[in-house]
Amino acid sequence: MLGLVEAERAERARVARTYLERLERHPGIRALRPPPNVRDSLQYFVVRVDAALAGIGRDALHAQLRAHNVITRRYFFPLCSDYACYSGLPSAQPQRLPVATRVASEVLCLPLYGALTDEDVHRVCDVIDHAVANTRRAA
């Protein structure tokens, strides 16, 4: 059974390498990487989308990917502090949580599972390339 886990990890690592190679051309779309002394779980492929650098915001990129049947997840969204049970607390105000508020608006998880083919991963990256290029042209 553990052999299946390692096989899946190897496939996910292949997918992650392709994402890293393709996404490095976009300075505003930065993959999160664990520190060198930490083994990546490869559970998620997380990117932060800096709208000012990328020319497109996380939510617009999420929508573009969804329009092309690429399902992504906006992690840390909404923030716990935005839940009705907490939002009225003084400690939950966005100005008191500037880093968390910013991160919650930038984080996007791309598809990551071993059955993704190289063609699938390149298609995801092609949609990102297209979304970034079209947003810059429109601006």
C-alpha positions as CSV (number, residue, x, y, z in Angstrom):
1,M,0.0,0.0,0.0
2,L,2.8,2.4,0.8
3,G,4.2,1.8,-2.7
4,L,1.0,3.4,-4.1
5,V,1.6,6.5,-2.0
6,E,5.1,6.9,-3.2
7,A,4.0,6.3,-6.8
8,E,1.4,9.0,-6.4
9,R,3.9,11.4,-4.8
10,A,6.3,10.8,-7.8
11,E,3.5,11.6,-10.3
12,R,2.5,14.7,-8.3
13,A,6.2,15.8,-8.2
14,R,6.3,15.5,-12.0
15,V,3.2,17.7,-12.3
16,A,4.6,20.3,-9.8
17,R,7.9,20.5,-11.8
18,T,6.0,21.3,-15.0
19,Y,4.0,24.0,-13.2
20,L,7.1,25.5,-11.8
21,E,8.8,25.5,-15.2
22,R,5.8,27.1,-17.0
23,L,4.8,29.6,-14.3
24,E,8.2,31.1,-13.7
25,R,7.6,33.4,-16.7
26,H,4.9,35.2,-14.8
27,P,6.5,37.3,-12.0
28,G,3.2,38.0,-10.4
29,I,2.2,34.3,-10.1
30,R,4.5,32.7,-7.6
31,A,4.5,29.1,-6.5
32,L,4.8,28.6,-2.7
33,R,7.6,26.2,-1.9
34,P,8.5,24.6,1.4
35,P,11.8,25.5,3.0
36,P,14.8,23.4,1.8
37,N,14.8,21.2,4.9
38,V,11.1,20.3,4.6
39,R,9.8,17.5,2.4
40,D,6.8,18.8,0.4
41,S,3.6,16.9,1.0
42,L,2.5,17.5,-2.6
43,Q,-1.0,17.7,-1.3
44,Y,-1.6,21.1,-3.0
45,F,0.1,23.2,-5.6
46,V,-0.3,26.7,-4.2
47,V,0.4,29.9,-6.0
48,R,0.0,33.5,-4.9
49,V,-1.3,35.9,-7.5
50,D,0.0,39.5,-7.1
51,A,-2.5,41.4,-9.3
52,A,-0.1,44.4,-9.6
53,L,2.7,42.2,-11.0
54,A,0.6,39.6,-12.9
55,G,-1.8,42.1,-14.5
56,I,-4.7,39.9,-13.3
57,G,-6.1,39.2,-9.9
58,R,-6.6,35.9,-8.2
59,D,-10.4,35.9,-8.6
60,A,-10.2,36.9,-12.3
61,L,-7.7,34.1,-12.9
62,H,-9.8,31.7,-11.0
63,A,-12.8,32.6,-13.2
64,Q,-10.8,32.3,-16.4
65,L,-9.6,28.9,-15.4
66,R,-13.1,27.8,-14.4
67,A,-14.4,29.0,-17.8
68,H,-12.0,26.5,-19.4
69,N,-13.1,23.7,-17.0
70,V,-10.0,24.0,-14.9
71,I,-11.1,23.7,-11.3
72,T,-9.0,25.6,-8.8
73,R,-9.5,26.4,-5.1
74,R,-9.2,29.8,-3.4
75,Y,-7.7,28.8,-0.1
76,F,-7.9,30.8,3.0
77,F,-11.0,32.3,1.5
78,P,-13.0,33.6,3.1
79,L,-10.9,34.3,6.2
80,C,-12.3,32.9,9.4
81,S,-12.5,36.5,10.6
82,D,-15.1,37.1,7.9
83,Y,-17.5,34.5,9.3
84,A,-20.6,36.1,10.8
85,C,-19.7,34.7,14.3
86,Y,-16.4,36.6,14.3
87,S,-16.8,39.5,11.9
88,G,-18.2,41.8,14.5
89,L,-15.2,41.4,16.8
90,P,-12.7,44.2,16.9
91,S,-9.9,41.7,16.4
92,A,-11.5,40.6,13.1
93,Q,-11.3,43.9,11.3
94,P,-9.3,43.7,8.1
95,Q,-7.0,46.6,9.1
96,R,-6.0,44.5,12.1
97,L,-5.2,41.5,9.8
98,P,-3.4,43.1,6.8
99,V,-1.2,40.1,6.0
100,A,-4.0,37.5,6.3
101,T,-6.4,39.7,4.3
102,R,-3.9,40.1,1.5
103,V,-3.0,36.4,1.4
104,A,-6.7,35.5,1.4
105,S,-7.1,37.5,-1.8
106,E,-4.0,36.0,-3.5
107,V,-3.9,32.3,-2.8
108,L,-5.0,29.8,-5.5
109,C,-4.5,26.1,-5.6
110,L,-4.0,24.6,-9.1
111,P,-5.1,21.0,-9.8
112,L,-2.6,18.5,-8.5
113,Y,-3.0,14.7,-8.7
114,G,-1.0,12.0,-10.3
115,A,-3.4,11.2,-13.1
116,L,-2.9,14.6,-14.7
117,T,-1.1,14.1,-17.9
118,D,1.7,16.4,-19.2
119,E,-0.9,17.6,-21.8
120,D,-3.3,18.5,-19.0
121,V,-0.8,20.5,-17.0
122,H,0.3,22.4,-20.1
123,R,-3.3,23.1,-20.9
124,V,-3.7,24.6,-17.4
125,C,-0.6,26.7,-17.9
126,D,-1.8,27.7,-21.4
127,V,-5.0,29.1,-19.9
128,I,-3.0,31.1,-17.4
129,D,-0.7,32.4,-20.1
130,H,-3.7,33.4,-22.2
131,A,-5.5,35.1,-19.2
132,V,-2.4,37.1,-18.3
133,A,-1.7,38.1,-21.9
134,N,-5.4,39.2,-22.5
135,T,-5.6,41.1,-19.3
136,R,-2.4,43.1,-20.1
137,R,-3.6,43.8,-23.6
138,A,-7.0,45.1,-22.3
139,A,-5.3,47.4,-19.8
